[in-house]
Amino acid sequence: MKVIAPRTITNAMLFASSLAETDSTPWKPGTSFAKGARARGLISFDFTIGTLVDATLTRASSGTYTAFNGLLTTVGVDQPRFECVNGVCVGLWVEPQATNYLKSSGDVSTGWNSDGATSVAGSPAPDGTTSTRVTVSTGFGRWQPHNVATLAGEMWVFSVYRKAIGAPADLGLAVRGMTNGANNAGTVVTTPATWTRQQIVRIMAADNSGNCSVLAVSGVPGLDGVPNKTADIFGAQMERGSTASSYIPTTGAATTRAADVLTLNWGAKGVGDGAYTARYTFADGTTQDLPTKVEGGKAVVPTASLNRNVIAQVRLIEVPDGTRIYESLQADNLAHSLTDGTWWLDIAPTNRWALFDGAIGSLAKANGQISVTLRPDIPVDSLAVLELTAASVRVQITANGASVYDQTQATNGIDPASLIFLGLPNPANASITVTIAGATLSTLVTAGALVIGNMVDLGMTEAGASIGITDFSKRSTDDFGVTTVVERGWAKRMTAKTKVDTAVVDAIQLRVASIRAVPAVWIGEDGYNSLIVYGFFKEFSVDLALETISYCSLTVEGMTAAR
């Protein structure tokens, strides 16, 4: 028997979804809802759609971003920059002014010096031009010949695009003083064989000349250099701050990119003037709450106060985040918060969130197929799609742009079916795309739950497992013998006994106890749909029968199904 200990799916982890909302409308303070009308909390700006809606952006200079085709691209004044990863839009660049003080950022074969290093033309750079391939022996690699003036105590960040040749390699990255070496400091960074932007942050020390230079590939042991290494490099940038901003190309002189000014039209979403709290969700999944003041229906994003530079979503925390549907309990329901139980009743998850509400009685629905992409916040090795009406489920996992897993399972005509994917690879920065496909593009596809987590082995299931269902339908017979049936949902139940090594009994007991209050996926035996139960364990006991062998007994009660 196995159990998938589930990981709760948060809004930040749901990277993309094809599911549309058709049975409710967004709640707006200025909209009056009739009794029985359905609304969902959706006062938000979504920048993962790749276009500005009810928002404007200005910027007094050009700027760069990664486009859908994967190329580093430059756009002109006032043009928005929607950052893309593997062809998927992850958010909008909104960042303060920054200056790249290195004078030749793109073509490091021009105007760069070498010491114990050689260079030739490299592979295509992130922007499609030609990079520089540098090989270091025991020298400094390549560094900018002109000095960058710094003061003691200032924080600077040096960033550069690098790609190891042939296979990942540990490469030195450094900032060094020009006179007395007080600023000499570096780090070794594992660089993959694909283009990656890497950085080093340094609080500058005193230097007699007040200048410093940077080492894009270091071969000096004292500067964390690794000799006899080769890498393609492009896009060197030296700027003040604690993290690298978007790439600023330079040709012969330091160049400044102007600040982005993003104005949100809250009035267009029915929000009145006043003070609110805006929650910013960034492309990396982190969030930040900042006060916002709506005046004349609009509010300007405080660019300089943001913790990150790529925004995925902005919403007001005073309004539910759009995962639930509410039904109006009264007529003329105007400007009453969805959390006001006198006016609204929480009745169901939205279609987009029906897969992740911890139940299988609410179904996500779409014609043809359902596709969702998740970015787990921790590594996971198991996935389950439950209460499924479809032809197949495909699971694809990518990491850093490379495919690491692609498997498809068919339901073989079982309706509803449950499909389990175990032993998934779990690299860092993984994206999991699940595609639930119908037999045709017009077939209605439904699913009750999509669960990700980590598998716990509870031992070998002994013969004699018991399965059944609990029916919640109501039957009543009147005085004349007439029976009336009110059909309701039903739930699976399972009782099983497993054999385990006595040495792992403590670990199993603790792991089972840790999921006692959350629905989990219990797998009595591989290959049997009836032995897959999504629910809670009711009883768990261990019989320490022998010194080396013990027996676990488990009763699982399933969640109510939709049909």
C-alpha positions in Angstrom: 0.0 0.0 0.0 1.1 3.5 -0.7 -0.2 7.0 0.1 0.5 10.3 -1.6 1.0 12.9 1.1 -0.6 15.9 -0.7 0.9 19.4 -1.2 -1.7 22.2 -1.1 -1.9 24.1 -4.4 -1.6 27.8 -3.9 -2.4 30.6 -6.3 1.3 31.2 -6.7 1.9 27.5 -7.7 -0.9 27.5 -10.4 1.2 28.8 -13.2 -1.3 28.4 -16.1 -4.8 26.9 -16.6 -7.0 26.4 -19.7 -10.1 26.3 -17.6 -12.6 29.1 -18.2 -15.3 30.5 -15.9 -18.8 30.3 -17.3 -21.1 30.0 -14.3 -20.3 33.2 -12.4 -19.4 36.9 -13.0 -16.7 38.9 -11.3 -17.8 40.8 -8.2 -17.6 44.6 -8.5 -18.6 47.1 -5.8 -20.5 49.1 -8.4 -22.5 46.1 -9.7 -25.9 45.2 -8.2 -26.6 41.4 -8.0 -30.1 39.9 -8.1 -31.1 37.2 -5.6 -29.7 33.9 -6.8 -27.0 35.5 -9.0 -23.6 34.0 -8.7 -20.3 36.0 -8.4 -16.6 35.3 -7.9 -14.0 37.5 -6.3 -11.8 38.6 -9.2 -10.8 42.2 -8.7 -7.3 41.7 -10.0 -4.8 42.5 -12.8 -3.4 39.5 -14.5 -0.1 40.2 -16.3 0.5 36.6 -17.4 -1.9 37.0 -20.3 0.7 39.1 -22.1 -1.3 42.3 -22.6 -2.4 45.3 -20.5 -6.1 45.5 -19.6 -7.3 48.5 -17.7 -3.7 49.5 -17.1 -1.1 51.8 -18.7 2.7 51.7 -18.6 5.2 54.5 -19.4 9.0 54.4 -19.6 11.2 57.1 -21.0 13.7 54.7 -22.6 14.0 51.4 -24.3 14.1 48.1 -22.2 14.8 44.4 -22.6 12.9 41.2 -21.9 12.8 37.6 -22.9 10.1 37.1 -25.6 8.0 34.1 -26.5 10.6 32.8 -28.9 13.2 32.8 -26.1 15.3 35.7 -27.5 16.4 38.6 -25.4 14.5 41.4 -27.1 14.6 45.2 -26.9 11.5 47.3 -27.1 11.1 51.1 -27.4 9.8 53.9 -25.1 6.6 53.2 -23.2 6.4 49.6 -24.5 5.5 46.9 -21.9 7.8 44.0 -21.4 6.1 40.7 -20.7 8.8 38.2 -19.5 8.5 34.7 -20.9 9.9 31.4 -19.7 9.9 28.4 -22.1 7.4 30.3 -24.3 5.0 31.1 -21.4 4.3 34.6 -20.2 5.2 34.8 -16.5 4.6 38.5 -15.8 5.3 42.2 -16.5 8.6 43.9 -15.9 8.1 46.9 -13.5 11.4 48.2 -12.2 13.1 51.4 -11.1 15.7 53.3 -13.0 19.1 51.6 -13.3 22.5 52.2 -15.0 24.9 49.8 -16.5 28.3 51.3 -15.9 30.2 48.8 -18.1 30.9 50.4 -21.5 30.8 47.4 -23.8 28.3 44.9 -22.5 27.5 42.8 -25.5 30.7 42.4 -27.5 33.3 41.6 -24.9 35.8 40.9 -27.7 36.0 44.6 -28.3 37.7 46.7 -25.6 38.2 44.0 -23.1 41.6 42.9 -21.8 42.8 39.4 -21.0 45.3 38.0 -18.6 46.0 34.3 -19.1 42.9 34.0 -21.2 42.1 33.6 -24.9 38.8 34.4 -26.7 37.1 33.5 -30.0 33.7 33.9 -31.4 31.2 31.9 -29.5 27.7 30.5 -30.0 24.6 32.7 -30.6 24.0 34.9 -27.6 20.6 35.3 -25.8 19.7 38.2 -28.2 20.7 36.3 -31.3 24.0 38.0 -31.9 27.4 36.3 -31.4 28.8 35.7 -28.0 32.4 35.6 -26.9 34.0 32.2 -26.0 36.6 32.7 -23.3 39.1 30.1 -22.1 41.1 30.8 -18.9 44.2 29.1 -17.7 45.5 30.7 -14.5 44.7 34.3 -15.3 41.9 36.8 -14.7 39.8 35.7 -17.6 38.4 38.8 -19.2 37.5 42.1 -17.5 36.4 45.5 -18.5 39.5 47.7 -19.2 37.9 50.9 -17.9 37.4 51.4 -14.2 34.0 51.6 -12.5 34.2 54.3 -9.8 32.9 53.0 -6.5 32.8 54.2 -2.9 33.4 52.2 0.3 30.2 50.9 1.7 28.3 51.0 -1.6 26.4 47.8 -2.7 27.0 46.8 -6.3 25.9 43.8 -8.4 27.8 42.4 -11.4 25.8 40.1 -13.7 26.6 38.3 -16.9 25.1 35.7 -19.2 27.2 32.6 -19.3 27.1 29.1 -20.8 29.5 26.3 -20.1 30.8 24.5 -23.1 29.9 20.8 -23.5 28.8 20.2 -19.9 28.0 22.1 -16.7 31.1 23.6 -15.1 32.2 25.5 -12.0 33.2 28.9 -13.1 34.7 31.8 -11.2 32.9 35.2 -11.1 34.6 38.1 -9.4 34.8 41.8 -8.6 38.3 43.2 -7.9 39.9 46.4 -6.7 42.3 48.2 -9.0 44.9 49.3 -6.6 45.3 47.6 -3.2 43.0 44.6 -3.8 40.6 45.5 -0.9 37.7 44.8 -3.2 39.1 41.5 -4.5 36.3 39.0 -3.9 34.6 36.3 -6.0 32.6 33.2 -6.0 32.4 29.9 -7.9 29.1 29.3 -9.6 28.0 26.1 -11.3 27.1 27.2 -14.8 24.9 24.9 -17.0 25.6 24.2 -20.6 22.6 26.5 -21.5 22.5 30.3 -21.3 22.0 31.4 -17.7 22.3 34.9 -16.1 24.5 34.8 -13.0 25.5 37.5 -10.6 27.7 38.4 -7.6 26.7 41.1 -5.1 29.5 43.0 -3.3 29.6 45.8 -0.7 32.6 47.7 -1.8 35.6 48.2 0.5 38.0 51.2 0.4 40.4 51.2 -2.6 43.2 53.7 -3.2 42.0 54.4 -6.7 38.3 54.4 -5.8 37.8 52.0 -8.8 37.0 48.4 -9.4 36.8 46.0 -12.4 34.9 42.8 -12.9 35.9 39.3 -14.0 33.4 37.5 -16.2 35.4 34.3 -16.0 38.1 34.0 -13.4 41.1 31.7 -13.3 42.7 33.1 -10.2 42.4 30.9 -7.1 42.4 33.9 -4.8 39.4 35.2 -6.6 37.6 31.9 -6.5 38.8 31.2 -10.0 38.8 27.8 -11.6 41.6 27.5 -14.2 41.4 25.6 -17.5 37.7 26.4 -18.1 35.9 27.6 -21.2 32.6 29.5 -21.4 30.6 31.7 -23.7 29.8 35.0 -22.2 27.5 37.9 -23.1 25.7 40.9 -21.6 28.0 42.0 -18.7 26.3 44.5 -16.4 27.6 46.5 -13.3 25.0 48.5 -11.4 24.2 49.7 -7.9 21.8 47.6 -5.9 21.3 44.2 -4.4 20.1 42.3 -7.4 20.5 42.5 -11.2 17.8 44.4 -13.1 16.9 43.7 -16.6 19.8 43.7 -19.1 20.9 47.1 -20.2 22.9 47.0 -23.5 25.8 49.4 -23.7 28.1 50.5 -26.6 31.0 52.7 -25.7 29.4 54.5 -22.7 27.4 53.8 -19.5 23.7 53.6 -20.3 20.6 54.2 -18.1 17.2 52.5 -18.4 14.4 54.7 -17.2 11.9 53.6 -14.5 8.7 51.8 -15.4 5.5 53.7 -14.3 2.5 51.3 -14.1 -0.9 52.9 -13.5 -3.8 50.6 -12.6 -7.4 51.6 -13.4 -9.2 50.2 -10.4 -12.2 52.4 -11.3 -12.7 50.3 -14.5 -13.2 47.3 -12.2 -15.8 49.0 -10.0 -13.5 50.0 -7.2 -14.2 53.3 -5.6 -11.6 55.9 -4.4 -10.0 55.1 -1.0 -7.2 53.3 0.8 -6.7 49.6 0.2 -4.0 47.0 0.5 -2.7 45.6 -2.8 -1.2 42.1 -2.9 1.5 41.7 -5.6 2.3 38.2 -6.8 5.6 38.0 -8.6 6.8 35.6 -11.3 8.8 33.6 -8.8 5.6 32.9 -6.7 6.4 35.2 -3.8 3.9 37.9 -2.7 4.1 41.3 -1.1 1.4 43.5 0.5 1.6 47.2 0.0 -0.8 50.0 0.8 -2.4 51.6 -2.3 -4.5 54.7 -2.6 -7.1 54.9 -5.4 -7.7 58.5 -6.5 -9.9 59.3 -9.5 -10.2 55.6 -10.0 -6.5 55.0 -10.5 -3.4 54.1 -8.5 0.3 54.1 -9.5 2.3 51.0 -8.5 5.1 52.0 -6.1 7.9 50.7 -8.3 10.8 51.5 -5.9 9.1 49.6 -3.1 8.6 46.2 -4.9 10.6 43.2 -3.7 10.8 41.8 -7.2 10.7 43.2 -10.7 8.4 40.9 -12.6 4.7 41.1 -11.5 2.3 38.3 -12.3 -0.8 39.6 -10.6 -2.1 42.5 -8.5 -5.3 42.2 -6.4 -6.9 43.8 -3.4 -6.7 41.6 -0.3 -10.1 43.0 0.9 -11.7 40.9 -1.9 -11.6 37.1 -2.1 -9.0 35.9 -4.6 -11.3 34.2 -7.1 -11.2 30.6 -6.0 -14.8 30.4 -4.8 -18.3 31.1 -6.2 -20.8 33.0 -4.1 -24.6 33.1 -4.5 -26.5 36.3 -3.7 -29.0 35.7 -0.9 -31.0 39.0 -1.4 -32.1 41.2 -4.2 -30.4 44.6 -4.9 -27.1 43.2 -3.6 -24.9 46.3 -4.2 -21.4 46.8 -2.8 -21.6 44.1 -0.1 -18.4 42.2 0.4 -18.4 38.5 -0.7 -17.4 37.6 2.9 -20.7 39.1 4.3 -22.7 36.1 5.1 -25.9 38.1 5.3 -25.7 38.8 1.6 -23.6 36.0 0.1 -23.4 32.2 0.4 -20.2 30.4 -0.5 -21.4 27.5 -2.7 -18.6 26.0 -4.7 -15.1 26.4 -6.1 -14.6 28.2 -9.4 -14.0 26.0 -12.4 -10.3 26.9 -12.4 -10.0 25.8 -8.8 -12.3 22.8 -8.7 -9.3 20.5 -9.2 -7.6 21.9 -6.0 -10.3 22.4 -3.4 -9.5 19.2 -1.5 -12.7 17.5 -2.7 -13.8 15.3 -5.6 -17.5 16.2 -5.5 -16.9 19.4 -7.4 -15.8 18.8 -11.0 -13.6 20.9 -13.3 -15.2 20.9 -16.8 -14.1 21.8 -20.3 -14.7 20.6 -23.9 -11.9 18.7 -25.5 -9.2 19.0 -22.9 -8.1 20.5 -19.6 -4.5 21.7 -19.3 -2.9 23.1 -16.2 0.8 23.9 -15.3 2.0 23.8 -11.8 5.2 25.0 -10.2 5.6 23.2 -6.9 7.2 25.0 -4.0 9.0 21.9 -3.0 10.1 18.8 -5.0 7.3 16.2 -5.5 7.5 12.7 -6.8 3.8 11.7 -7.3 0.7 12.9 -9.0 -2.9 11.7 -9.2 -5.9 12.7 -11.3 -9.1 11.5 -9.7 -12.9 11.2 -10.5 -12.0 11.5 -14.2 -14.1 11.3 -17.3 -11.6 11.5 -20.2 -9.6 9.4 -22.6 -6.1 10.0 -21.3 -3.9 12.0 -19.0 -0.4 13.3 -20.1 2.1 14.5 -17.6 5.1 16.6 -18.8 7.9 17.9 -16.5 10.4 20.5 -17.6 13.3 22.1 -15.7 15.4 25.0 -16.9 13.9 24.7 -20.4 14.6 20.9 -20.8 12.1 18.1 -20.8 12.8 15.5 -18.0 9.5 13.5 -18.1 6.7 12.9 -20.6 4.3 10.0 -20.0 0.6 9.4 -21.0 -1.9 7.0 -19.4 -5.2 6.0 -20.8 -8.4 5.5 -18.8 -9.3 2.4 -20.9 -13.0 3.2 -20.8 -13.3 3.4 -17.0 -15.7 6.2 -16.0 -15.0 7.7 -13.5 -11.3 6.7 -13.5 -8.4 7.6 -11.3 -4.8 7.7 -12.7 -1.6 7.6 -10.7 1.9 8.8 -11.7 4.6 7.7 -9.3 8.4 8.1 -9.3 8.3 11.5 -11.0 11.7 13.2 -11.3 11.8 16.2 -9.0 14.6 18.6 -10.2 14.8 22.2 -9.0 12.7 24.8 -10.8 10.4 22.1 -12.2 7.2 22.9 -14.1 4.5 20.2 -14.3 2.0 20.3 -17.1 -1.0 18.0 -16.9 -3.2 17.6 -20.0 -6.5 15.7 -19.5 -7.8 14.9 -23.0 -11.2 13.7 -24.3 -11.7 11.3 -27.2 -12.6 14.3 -29.4 -12.3 18.1 -29.2 -16.1 18.3 -28.5 -16.1 15.7 -25.8 -16.9 17.0 -22.3 -13.9 16.4 -20.1 -14.3 16.4 -16.3 -12.1 15.8 -13.3 -12.6 16.0 -9.6 -9.1 16.5 -8.2 -5.5 16.9 -9.2 -3.1 16.0 -6.4 0.6 16.3 -6.2 2.8 15.3 -3.3 5.3 12.7 -2.1 4.7 9.0 -1.9 5.0 7.1 1.4 5.4 3.3 1.2 3.2 1.6 3.8 4.4 -2.0 2.9 3.0 -4.9 0.9 -0.7 -5.2 0.9 -1.8 -8.5 2.3 -4.6 -10.6 0.7 -8.1 -9.9 2.0 -8.4 -6.2 1.5 -12.0 -5.0 1.9 -13.5 -2.3 -0.3 -17.0 -0.8 -0.5 -19.0 2.3 -0.7 -21.1 4.5 1.6 -24.3 5.8 -0.1 -25.6 9.1 1.3 -28.9 8.9 -0.6 -32.0 9.2 1.5 -34.9 6.7 1.3 -38.2 7.1 3.1 -41.4 5.0 3.1 -44.8 6.6 4.0 -47.7 4.9 5.7 -49.0 3.6 2.4 -45.8 1.8 1.5 -44.6 4.4 -1.1 -40.9 4.7 -1.0 -39.2 8.0 -2.1 -35.5 8.2 -2.9 -33.4 11.4 -2.9 -30.2 10.5 -4.7 -27.1 12.0 -3.2 -23.4 11.4 -3.4 -21.4 8.4 -2.3 -17.9 7.6 -1.1 -15.5 4.8 -1.3 -14.1 3.0 1.8 -11.2 0.6 2.2 -9.8 -1.6 4.9 -6.4 -3.2 4.3 -3.5 -4.9 6.1 0.1 -4.5 5.1 3.4 -6.2 6.0 6.4 -3.9 6.8 9.8 -4.2 8.3 9.7 -3.5 12.0 12.6 -1.1 11.6 10.4 1.4 9.7 7.3 1.2 11.9 8.2 4.5 13.8 8.7 6.4 10.5 5.4 5.1 9.0 3.4 6.0 12.1 4.8 9.5 12.2 4.2 10.0 8.5 0.6 8.7 8.6 -0.1 10.9 11.7 1.2 14.0 9.8 -1.6 13.6 7.2 -4.4 12.8 9.6 -6.3 16.0 9.0 -5.9 16.4 5.2 -7.3 14.3 2.3 -4.7 12.1 0.8 -4.5 9.5 -2.0 -4.4 6.0 -0.7 -3.4 3.3 -3.1 -4.2 -0.2 -1.9 -2.7 -2.0 -4.9 -1.4 -0.8 -8.3 -3.7 -1.4 -11.2 -7.0 -1.5 -9.4 -9.2 1.7 -9.7 -11.4 0.5 -6.8 -8.3 0.4 -4.5 -7.6 4.1 -5.0 -9.3 6.1 -2.4 -9.1 9.9 -1.9 -9.9 10.7 1.7 -8.9 10.3 5.3 -7.8 7.4 7.4 -10.2 6.5 10.2 -8.1 4.0 12.1 -4.4 3.0 11.9 -2.8 0.4 14.1 0.5 -1.6 14.1 0.9 -5.2 15.2 4.5 -5.8 16.2 4.2 -9.5 15.4 7.8 -10.4 14.9 11.2 -9.0 15.6 11.7 -8.1 12.0 8.2 -8.1 10.5 5.2 -6.1 11.6 1.7 -5.6 10.3 -0.2 -2.3 9.8 -4.0 -2.2 9.7 -5.7 0.8 8.1 -9.2 1.9 7.4 -9.7 4.7 4.9 -12.9 6.7 4.3 -13.2 8.4 1.0 -14.5 11.9 0.0 -17.9 12.1 -1.4 -17.9 11.7 -5.2 -19.9 13.8 -7.6 -21.8 10.8 -9.2 
